Amino acid sequence: MPSLFKRVAPVVLLVTSLLSFSMAQQATPDFSRAQTEAVKFLSQLVKIDTSNPPGNETRAAEYIKSVLEAEGIPAQIYESAPGRGNVVARLKGSGKKKPLLLMGHLDVVGVERNKWTVDPFAALIKDGYLYGRGSTDDKAMDAANLEVFLLLHRLKVPLDRDVILLAEAGEEGTPQFGIDFMIEKHWEEIACEFALNEGGDTPEENGKVRYVGVSTTEKVPRGLIVTARGTSGHGSVPRMDNAIIHLSAAVAKIGMWEAPMRLNETTRRFFQQLAKISPPDKARLYAHVEDPAVQQKLRETEPAYYSMVRTSLVPTIIKGGFRINVIPADAEAQIDVRALPDENMEALKAELARLINDPAVQITSAPNNLRPATPPSGLETDAFHALERAQQKVFPGALTIPIMQAGATDSSELRAKGVQAYGIEPILTSEDIKRIHGNDERVQIAGFGKFVEFLYTATLEIAAEK
């Protein structure tokens, strides 16, 4: 028996090694082909106009459902209202660990067609870019999620977790049709431990990825309405209680006021990591970000970083009057407040009332403050470390840096349910970033292809059988 064992054991080891090698080879996609297919998905999604309002996301959900079902993957559409569809599909794992959710939203913001140089819904490809509304926000995420989902299925990747695909409605200002509806009515379909969503930052400079920014938290939309009231009258007679004058003075004070700066775990590490990869003059700023002089410098030269460490208040809309010769009885301004997650809004309103110091002016909360304020997702979780490992494989030489988004995403609702949600993004230049929600929105095809590779690698790191 011992001699037989000695003869058989090496054969068993060889077969085991060959099987392991075969499975590893099988789980390595042709990412060139994957890019081509994902671009096709993205093109088809961009061509479906899901501008919100009205949304009409069901048409895009039906397209994704048809792709999945053609591959033998069941998918279900849940409508929160006629035309407001959310599509869900699932790849079963062993159940050893709780599910991973790959999510993106199907609706897009509207367009000013006369300011675009291309048809915003034609998905035109030129000069290495795909142009169109939603090409980055957020149909690139939907297309990448769909491609990764198909690769896992085709390659029969063994999973320790279920992997769930969610393409949802209503993210652009109407979450009651999307994530809120899914959590309230169909939570069991999307319940998960980790989620990968939009909201990161992968900036490219001189053809090289500077860092991979993973969003672990975000500022919270908390709009305010500032109203001034006075006496109406003839425009030829100046009045001390002119509502427009009182409102203008109040808005000027708010616009010039600085909320206190506060670092949290995410922003503290962000600036520490950013200092490591920046030129000496910038590194000195980021290493001393709490210095008031540095804050002033950031306010002048890098307002996005300045905003990242404080609640920001930006006047965006002023309404008042209807004829040049009539003094209106009231006037109103809307303030876009992006609050730090731990901001006490009642205390903030009281501070602004003291700042304005005018009994003719009132401050109230806007009615659309729908997003919950939640603690950040952790930096020491399996998912965050998996994203770090995936970054090292796909973008060697870069760093994984946690960031706090200035904008809002549906990750906040998931974090309120205890999910550790992380935002990631395709490779974008500074010019590409300017076009998000703007004119001639576009995504770099090669960068989008690398994003598909990164997302697939991260998904394997989080969900594949170990």
C-alpha positions as CSV (number, residue, x, y, z in Angstrom):
1,M,0.0,0.0,0.0
2,P,2.7,2.6,0.8
3,S,4.4,2.0,-2.6
4,L,1.1,2.3,-4.4
5,F,0.3,5.5,-2.5
6,K,3.7,6.9,-3.6
7,R,2.9,6.1,-7.2
8,V,-0.7,7.5,-7.1
9,A,-0.1,10.6,-5.0
10,P,1.9,12.5,-7.6
11,V,-0.7,11.7,-10.3
12,V,-3.5,13.0,-8.0
13,L,-1.5,16.2,-7.3
14,L,-0.8,16.6,-11.0
15,V,-4.5,16.2,-11.9
16,T,-5.5,18.6,-9.1
17,S,-3.0,21.2,-10.3
18,L,-4.2,20.8,-13.9
19,L,-7.8,21.3,-12.8
20,S,-6.9,24.3,-10.7
21,F,-5.0,25.7,-13.7
22,S,-7.9,25.0,-16.0
23,M,-10.4,26.7,-13.7
24,A,-8.1,29.7,-13.4
25,Q,-7.8,29.9,-17.1
26,Q,-11.5,29.5,-17.5
27,A,-12.2,32.4,-15.2
28,T,-10.0,34.8,-17.2
29,P,-12.1,36.5,-19.8
30,D,-11.0,38.0,-23.1
31,F,-11.3,41.6,-21.9
32,S,-11.0,42.9,-25.5
33,R,-14.1,41.1,-26.5
34,A,-15.7,42.0,-23.2
35,Q,-15.1,45.7,-23.9
36,T,-16.6,45.4,-27.4
37,E,-19.7,43.7,-26.0
38,A,-20.1,46.2,-23.1
39,V,-19.8,49.1,-25.5
40,K,-22.7,47.6,-27.5
41,F,-24.8,47.4,-24.3
42,L,-23.9,51.0,-23.5
43,S,-24.8,52.2,-27.0
44,Q,-28.2,50.5,-26.8
45,L,-28.9,51.9,-23.4
46,V,-27.9,55.5,-24.4
47,K,-30.3,55.3,-27.4
48,I,-33.2,54.7,-25.0
49,D,-34.2,58.1,-23.8
50,T,-34.8,57.8,-20.0
51,S,-34.6,61.5,-19.2
52,N,-36.1,62.1,-15.7
53,P,-38.7,63.5,-15.7
54,P,-40.6,61.5,-16.9
55,G,-38.1,58.6,-16.7
56,N,-39.7,55.8,-18.7
57,E,-37.0,53.5,-17.3
58,T,-39.0,50.3,-18.1
59,R,-37.9,50.4,-21.7
60,A,-34.3,50.2,-20.6
61,A,-35.1,47.6,-18.0
62,E,-36.8,45.5,-20.7
63,Y,-33.6,45.7,-22.8
64,I,-31.4,44.4,-20.0
65,K,-34.0,41.7,-19.2
66,S,-33.9,40.5,-22.8
67,V,-30.1,40.3,-22.8
68,L,-30.1,38.3,-19.6
69,E,-32.9,35.9,-20.7
70,A,-31.1,35.3,-24.0
71,E,-28.3,33.8,-21.9
72,G,-30.7,31.8,-19.8
73,I,-30.6,34.1,-16.8
74,P,-34.1,34.9,-15.3
75,A,-34.8,38.5,-14.6
76,Q,-37.7,40.4,-13.0
77,I,-38.9,43.9,-13.6
78,Y,-40.6,45.7,-10.7
79,E,-42.6,48.9,-11.6
80,S,-43.1,51.5,-8.9
81,A,-45.4,53.4,-11.3
82,P,-46.3,52.9,-15.0
83,G,-43.1,53.1,-17.0
84,R,-40.9,53.4,-13.8
85,G,-39.2,49.9,-14.0
86,N,-36.4,48.4,-11.9
87,V,-34.8,45.1,-13.2
88,V,-33.3,42.5,-10.9
89,A,-31.4,39.3,-11.6
90,R,-29.3,36.9,-9.4
91,L,-26.5,34.5,-9.9
92,K,-26.6,31.9,-7.1
93,G,-23.6,31.2,-4.9
94,S,-22.9,28.7,-2.2
95,G,-24.5,30.9,0.4
96,K,-21.3,30.8,2.5
97,K,-21.4,34.6,2.6
98,K,-24.1,37.2,2.2
99,P,-24.8,38.6,-1.4
100,L,-22.9,41.3,-3.4
101,L,-25.1,43.8,-5.2
102,L,-24.0,45.3,-8.5
103,M,-26.2,48.4,-9.1
104,G,-26.7,51.3,-11.4
105,H,-29.5,53.7,-12.3
106,L,-31.3,53.8,-15.6
107,D,-32.6,57.3,-15.6
108,V,-30.6,60.3,-16.8
109,V,-30.9,64.1,-16.4
110,G,-32.5,66.1,-19.2
111,V,-30.6,67.8,-22.1
112,E,-30.5,71.2,-23.8
113,R,-30.4,69.8,-27.3
114,N,-29.5,73.1,-28.9
115,K,-26.2,73.2,-26.8
116,W,-25.1,69.7,-27.8
117,T,-22.8,69.3,-30.9
118,V,-24.1,65.7,-31.3
119,D,-27.4,63.9,-31.0
120,P,-27.6,63.2,-27.2
121,F,-29.4,59.9,-27.8
122,A,-27.5,58.6,-30.9
123,A,-24.6,57.0,-29.0
124,L,-22.2,58.4,-31.5
125,I,-18.7,56.9,-31.4
126,K,-15.8,59.2,-32.6
127,D,-12.2,59.9,-31.6
128,G,-12.2,57.0,-29.1
129,Y,-15.2,58.2,-27.2
130,L,-18.9,57.3,-27.0
131,Y,-21.1,60.4,-26.8
132,G,-24.5,60.6,-25.3
133,R,-26.6,61.4,-22.3
134,G,-25.9,58.8,-19.6
135,S,-22.7,57.6,-21.3
136,T,-21.1,58.1,-17.9
137,D,-23.9,58.9,-15.5
138,D,-25.0,56.1,-15.1
139,K,-25.5,53.8,-18.1
140,A,-21.8,53.1,-18.2
141,M,-22.2,51.4,-14.8
142,D,-25.3,49.5,-16.0
143,A,-23.5,48.3,-19.1
144,A,-20.4,47.2,-17.1
145,N,-22.5,45.5,-14.5
146,L,-24.4,43.6,-17.2
147,E,-21.1,42.5,-18.9
148,V,-19.6,41.3,-15.6
149,F,-22.7,39.5,-14.7
150,L,-22.7,37.7,-18.1
151,L,-19.0,36.8,-17.7
152,L,-19.6,35.2,-14.3
153,H,-22.4,33.2,-15.8
154,R,-20.6,32.1,-19.0
155,L,-17.4,31.1,-17.2
156,K,-19.4,29.3,-14.5
157,V,-17.4,31.0,-11.8
158,P,-17.9,29.3,-8.4
159,L,-19.3,31.9,-6.0
160,D,-19.3,32.1,-2.2
161,R,-21.9,34.8,-2.4
162,D,-25.0,35.4,-4.6
163,V,-24.3,38.2,-7.0
164,I,-27.3,40.4,-7.6
165,L,-27.8,42.8,-10.6
166,L,-30.0,45.9,-10.0
167,A,-30.7,48.5,-12.7
168,E,-33.1,51.0,-11.1
169,A,-35.3,54.0,-11.8
170,G,-35.4,57.4,-10.3
171,E,-32.0,58.1,-9.0
172,E,-31.9,61.6,-10.5
173,G,-34.0,63.3,-7.9
174,T,-36.9,60.8,-7.6
175,P,-35.6,57.9,-5.5
176,Q,-39.2,57.0,-4.5
177,F,-39.5,55.3,-7.9
178,G,-36.3,53.4,-7.6
179,I,-34.2,52.5,-4.6
180,D,-36.8,53.6,-2.0
181,F,-39.4,51.5,-3.7
182,M,-37.1,48.5,-3.9
183,I,-36.1,48.7,-0.3
184,E,-39.7,49.2,1.0
185,K,-41.5,46.7,-1.3
186,H,-38.8,44.2,-2.5
187,W,-35.9,44.3,-0.1
188,E,-35.6,40.5,0.0
189,E,-34.7,40.7,-3.8
190,I,-31.7,43.0,-3.2
191,A,-30.7,42.4,0.4
192,C,-26.9,42.2,0.5
193,E,-23.8,42.7,2.6
194,F,-21.8,44.7,0.1
195,A,-22.8,46.9,-2.9
196,L,-20.8,48.4,-5.8
197,N,-22.4,51.5,-7.2
198,E,-21.5,54.7,-9.1
199,G,-19.8,57.5,-7.3
200,G,-16.1,56.9,-7.4
201,D,-13.3,58.8,-9.1
202,T,-10.6,57.4,-11.4
203,P,-8.9,60.5,-12.8
204,E,-6.5,60.2,-15.8
205,E,-3.7,62.6,-16.3
206,N,-1.4,62.4,-19.3
207,G,-2.7,59.0,-20.2
208,K,-2.1,57.5,-16.8
209,V,-4.5,56.7,-14.0
210,R,-3.6,58.9,-11.0
211,Y,-5.5,57.0,-8.4
212,V,-8.6,54.8,-7.9
213,G,-11.0,56.8,-5.7
214,V,-13.6,54.6,-3.9
215,S,-16.6,56.5,-2.5
216,T,-17.3,55.3,1.1
217,T,-19.6,58.2,2.0
218,E,-21.3,61.2,0.5
219,K,-22.6,64.7,1.4
220,V,-26.3,64.8,1.9
221,P,-28.6,67.1,-0.1
222,R,-30.4,69.3,2.4
223,G,-31.8,72.3,0.4
224,L,-33.0,75.4,2.2
225,I,-35.5,78.1,1.1
226,V,-34.9,81.7,2.2
227,T,-38.0,83.9,2.0
228,A,-38.3,87.6,2.5
229,R,-41.6,89.4,3.0
230,G,-42.5,93.1,2.8
231,T,-45.2,95.4,1.5
232,S,-46.1,95.5,-2.2
233,G,-46.3,98.8,-3.9
234,H,-45.5,101.0,-6.9
235,G,-42.0,100.7,-8.2
236,S,-41.6,104.5,-8.3
237,V,-41.7,104.7,-4.5
238,P,-38.7,103.2,-2.6
239,R,-39.7,101.2,0.5
240,M,-37.6,100.2,3.5
241,D,-39.3,96.7,3.5
242,N,-38.6,95.9,-0.1
243,A,-38.6,92.1,-0.1
244,I,-36.0,91.8,-2.9
245,I,-33.5,94.1,-1.1
246,H,-33.9,92.1,2.2
247,L,-33.5,88.8,0.3
248,S,-30.5,90.0,-1.7
249,A,-28.7,91.0,1.5
250,A,-29.5,87.6,3.1
251,V,-28.3,85.6,0.1
252,A,-25.1,87.6,-0.1
253,K,-24.3,86.8,3.6
254,I,-25.1,83.1,3.1
255,G,-23.0,83.0,-0.1
256,M,-19.9,84.4,1.7
257,W,-20.3,82.5,4.9
258,E,-18.0,79.5,5.6
259,A,-19.3,76.5,7.5
260,P,-16.7,75.0,9.8
261,M,-14.4,72.4,8.3
262,R,-14.4,68.8,9.7
263,L,-12.5,65.7,8.6
264,N,-13.9,62.2,9.0
265,E,-12.2,58.9,8.5
266,T,-12.7,59.0,4.8
267,T,-11.6,62.5,4.1
268,R,-8.6,62.3,6.5
269,R,-7.2,59.3,4.7
270,F,-8.1,60.9,1.3
271,F,-5.8,63.8,1.9
272,Q,-3.1,61.7,3.5
273,Q,-3.0,59.4,0.4
274,L,-3.3,62.3,-2.1
275,A,-0.3,64.0,-0.5
276,K,1.8,60.8,-1.3
277,I,1.1,61.1,-5.1
278,S,1.1,64.8,-5.6
279,P,3.9,67.3,-6.6
280,P,5.7,68.9,-3.6
281,D,3.7,72.1,-3.6
282,K,0.4,70.3,-3.7
283,A,1.5,67.7,-1.2
284,R,2.3,70.4,1.4
285,L,-1.3,71.6,1.1
286,Y,-2.9,68.2,1.4
287,A,-0.7,67.3,4.3
288,H,-1.8,70.4,6.2
289,V,-5.4,70.6,5.1
290,E,-6.7,71.7,8.5
291,D,-4.6,74.9,8.3
292,P,-6.9,77.9,7.7
293,A,-4.4,79.3,5.2
294,V,-4.5,76.0,3.3
295,Q,-8.3,76.1,3.4
296,Q,-8.3,79.5,1.8
297,K,-5.9,78.4,-0.9
298,L,-8.2,75.4,-1.7
299,R,-11.2,77.7,-1.8
300,E,-9.5,79.8,-4.5
301,T,-7.8,77.0,-6.5
302,E,-9.5,73.6,-5.8
303,P,-13.1,74.3,-4.7
304,A,-14.1,70.6,-4.9
305,Y,-11.5,69.7,-2.3
306,Y,-12.5,72.8,-0.2
307,S,-16.2,71.6,-0.3
308,M,-15.2,68.0,0.6
309,V,-14.4,69.0,4.2
310,R,-17.4,71.2,5.1
311,T,-21.1,71.6,4.6
312,S,-21.5,73.8,1.5
313,L,-24.2,76.4,0.8
314,V,-24.6,77.6,-2.7
315,P,-27.5,80.0,-3.8
316,T,-28.9,78.6,-7.1
317,I,-32.3,80.1,-7.7
318,I,-33.8,83.5,-6.9
319,K,-37.5,84.3,-7.5
320,G,-39.2,87.6,-7.0
321,G,-41.4,90.1,-8.8
322,F,-43.4,90.0,-12.0
323,R,-43.4,93.6,-13.4
324,I,-40.6,96.2,-13.5
325,N,-42.9,98.8,-11.9
326,V,-44.3,96.6,-9.1
327,I,-42.5,96.0,-5.7
328,P,-43.4,92.4,-4.8
329,A,-44.7,91.4,-1.4
330,D,-42.3,88.5,-1.2
331,A,-39.2,87.0,-2.8
332,E,-37.5,83.6,-2.5
333,A,-34.1,82.1,-2.9
334,Q,-33.2,78.4,-3.0
335,I,-29.9,77.3,-1.4
336,D,-28.3,74.0,-2.5
337,V,-26.9,72.7,0.8
338,R,-24.7,69.6,0.6
339,A,-24.3,68.7,4.3
340,L,-21.6,66.6,5.9
341,P,-23.2,63.3,7.0
342,D,-23.2,64.4,10.7
343,E,-24.5,67.9,10.2
344,N,-27.2,69.1,12.6
345,M,-29.5,71.0,10.2
346,E,-31.6,72.6,12.8
347,A,-28.5,74.1,14.4
348,L,-27.3,75.2,11.0
349,K,-30.5,77.0,10.3
350,A,-30.3,78.8,13.7
351,E,-26.7,79.8,12.9
352,L,-27.8,81.3,9.5
353,A,-30.7,83.1,11.2
354,R,-28.2,84.8,13.5
355,L,-26.0,85.6,10.6
356,I,-28.8,87.2,8.6
357,N,-30.3,88.9,11.6
358,D,-33.4,90.2,9.8
359,P,-36.9,89.5,11.0
360,A,-38.2,90.0,7.5
361,V,-36.3,86.8,6.4
362,Q,-37.3,83.2,7.2
363,I,-35.4,80.0,6.5
364,T,-37.1,76.7,5.9
365,S,-36.1,73.3,4.7
366,A,-36.8,72.4,1.0
367,P,-39.5,69.7,0.5
368,N,-37.2,67.4,-1.5
369,N,-34.7,66.5,1.3
370,L,-35.2,62.8,0.7
371,R,-31.7,61.2,1.2
372,P,-30.9,59.8,4.6
373,A,-27.7,60.8,6.4
374,T,-25.7,57.6,7.2
375,P,-22.3,56.6,8.6
376,P,-19.6,56.0,6.1
377,S,-18.9,52.5,4.7
378,G,-15.8,50.9,6.4
379,L,-12.2,51.1,5.2
380,E,-11.3,47.7,6.8
381,T,-14.0,45.5,5.3
382,D,-13.5,42.5,3.0
383,A,-15.0,44.6,0.1
384,F,-12.7,47.6,0.5
385,H,-9.6,45.4,0.7
386,A,-10.9,43.5,-2.3
387,L,-11.1,46.8,-4.3
388,E,-7.6,47.5,-3.2
389,R,-6.4,44.2,-4.5
390,A,-8.3,44.6,-7.8
391,Q,-6.8,48.1,-8.3
392,Q,-3.3,46.7,-7.8
393,K,-4.0,44.1,-10.5
394,V,-5.7,46.3,-13.1
395,F,-4.0,49.7,-12.3
396,P,-0.6,48.7,-10.9
397,G,1.4,51.6,-9.5
398,A,-1.8,53.6,-8.5
399,L,-3.3,53.9,-5.1
400,T,-6.8,53.1,-3.8
401,I,-8.0,56.2,-2.1
402,P,-11.4,56.6,-0.2
403,I,-13.3,59.6,-1.1
404,M,-16.5,61.5,0.1
405,Q,-18.8,62.3,-2.8
406,A,-20.0,65.9,-3.0
407,G,-23.0,64.6,-5.0
408,A,-25.7,62.1,-3.9
409,T,-26.3,58.5,-4.9
410,D,-28.6,55.7,-4.0
411,S,-25.8,54.2,-1.8
412,S,-27.1,56.4,1.0
413,E,-30.4,54.4,1.2
414,L,-28.4,51.2,1.2
415,R,-26.1,52.4,4.0
416,A,-29.2,53.2,6.0
417,K,-30.1,49.5,5.8
418,G,-26.6,48.5,7.1
419,V,-25.1,47.7,3.7
420,Q,-21.4,48.5,3.1
421,A,-21.7,50.4,-0.2
422,Y,-18.8,51.6,-2.3
423,G,-18.8,53.9,-5.3
424,I,-16.5,53.4,-8.3
425,E,-16.3,55.0,-11.7
426,P,-14.8,54.6,-15.2
427,I,-11.6,56.4,-16.1
428,L,-12.3,60.1,-16.8
429,T,-10.2,63.1,-17.7
430,S,-10.9,66.5,-16.1
431,E,-12.7,67.4,-19.4
432,D,-14.8,64.3,-19.2
433,I,-15.9,65.1,-15.7
434,K,-17.0,68.6,-16.7
435,R,-19.5,67.1,-19.1
436,I,-21.4,64.9,-16.6
437,H,-24.9,66.5,-16.3
438,G,-23.6,68.9,-18.9
439,N,-23.4,69.1,-22.7
440,D,-21.7,66.5,-24.9
441,E,-21.4,63.9,-22.1
442,R,-19.0,61.2,-23.1
443,V,-17.0,58.2,-22.0
444,Q,-13.6,57.1,-23.2
445,I,-14.0,53.6,-24.8
446,A,-10.6,52.3,-23.7
447,G,-11.1,53.6,-20.2
448,F,-14.5,52.1,-20.1
449,G,-13.0,48.7,-21.1
450,K,-10.5,48.9,-18.2
451,F,-13.3,49.8,-15.9
452,V,-15.1,46.5,-17.0
453,E,-11.9,44.6,-16.2
454,F,-11.6,46.4,-12.8
455,L,-15.2,45.7,-11.9
456,Y,-14.9,42.0,-12.9
457,T,-11.7,41.6,-10.9
458,A,-13.2,43.3,-7.9
459,T,-16.3,41.1,-8.1
460,L,-14.2,38.0,-8.2
461,E,-12.2,39.3,-5.2
462,I,-15.4,39.9,-3.2
463,A,-17.6,37.0,-4.3
464,A,-15.7,34.2,-5.9
465,E,-15.2,30.9,-4.1
466,K,-12.0,31.0,-2.0
